[in-house]
Amino acid sequence: MSLNKLGLKFDLIGMLRDLEKTLSYRVIALIDEMVLELNSKDFEYATGTFKKELIEMSEDYVKYKIGSPHWYSWIVNYGKGSAMASDNPFLQDYMNDDVLWNDARDKLDRTIVPRHKGVHEVPNWEAGEGTKPLYGSNNTNYNLEEKGDPRFLPRYPSRYLDRVMLDSKDRLISEINNVFRTFPYSDYLKGGG
């Protein structure tokens, strides 16, 4: 606290501590809202699997990760087959993975085709983790997406996760501005009586 000519003291340390707590509370409340919003959306096998994870917290910032550990949430957000989004940030890792990616598929159009003859370990998309065996045929040059089997139909990206994140960015900026605008700074001014 410092003393001026009017005998007023300003509790700067207390004000900064309480301002930090208020900002932290608002940010965490917004993160909780984002998780609730994501869990209210139909992600098929991955519905209700979104959660937050605290990555780091310090005096200057708080860092959370929001997402789903279920693999199918990735398909819902970024699509699959020939309709899969090209700007998917995980696409190159997926296509370079020997287990996840079917090497009989063309990496440019990404149409779903059968695997080579034999037993393959493939992602267990429904369970959301791990792999399961799949028996491949020897005919890898036909388009499974055109056969009508719902398991192989292309899926366009929903971008729901992306939209929630972008919308929340604007809400976060608004919340932070509102905290700074409405914070009771005068409560930390003492004395002068």
Beta strands, then each sheet from edge to edge (+ up, - down):
strand 1: 8-10
strand 2: 51-57
strand 3: 62-67
strand 4: 118-123
strand 5: 131-136
strand 6: 189-191
sheet 1: 1+ 6-
sheet 2: 2+ 3-
sheet 3: 4+ 5-
end
